[in-house]
């Protein structure tokens, strides 16, 4: 099931994958703090997402999308 949320308060414990769009770049730290300790796979398309402890970043390289993974963040959420 896919659910679009507008506020951080709408994120619930049943969430398995959380995509945070680049338009939410400023809120990434507070969103990730809200789900700390939860087993939620975080995905974004923001250049500095991995540095903010996100797990997977979708990076455009020419006409391709490359997956960048923060293994440390992934291990913390497993």
N, C-alpha and C positions, 0 to 999 in steps of 0.2 A: 504494500500500500504506500502511496506517495502522498505526503501531506505538506502543504506550503504553510510556513509559519511567518508571522509578522513580528512577534515579540519573543524574546528569550524565555519568558515565562511559559510559553506554549511547548517548549521542548520537554518531552516526558521520558520516563525510564524505559518505555517500550521501543524507543528509537534505536535502530541498529546502524544506520548510515545517515550522517548529517552533512549535506552539501551547503557550504557557505559561499555565496556568490561574491565576486570581486566588489560589487557595490556595497557590501557589508564590511569592507576592509577595516574601517575604524572600530567596528564592534567585535572583531575576531578575538582579541584578548579576553573580553568579558564573556563572550559565548563559550570559549574554551574553559574558562574558569568555572562557569556554571555547570559544565558536564565533567569536571575533574572527578576521577574515580569511577566514572561510568564506562561500560564497555561499548563505546560508540565509535565507529569508524568515521573520522572527519575527513572531508574532501573539499578542496577549493580550487580556485583558478587565480589566486592572488600571489604575486611574485614573492612576497615575504611570509607566506603561510607556514612553511616548514620552520622558519626561524621563530615563529610564534608558537611552536609545538603542535602544529597541525600534522596529520599523518600522511595524506596523499595530496599532492598538488598536480593539477593538470596544466602543463606548460606547453604553449604553442611554439613549435619550431618549424618555421616555414609553413608547409601545408599539413604538417603532422602534429598530433597531440602526444606529448611524452608524459609518462607518469614519473613523478619524483616522489620518493618515499623517505620519510623520517622514521628510521627503524627504532630509534630511542623512544619516540612518542608512541609508536605502535606497541612496543613492549610494555610501556607504562599502562596502556589501556587494555592489555590482554589478560 
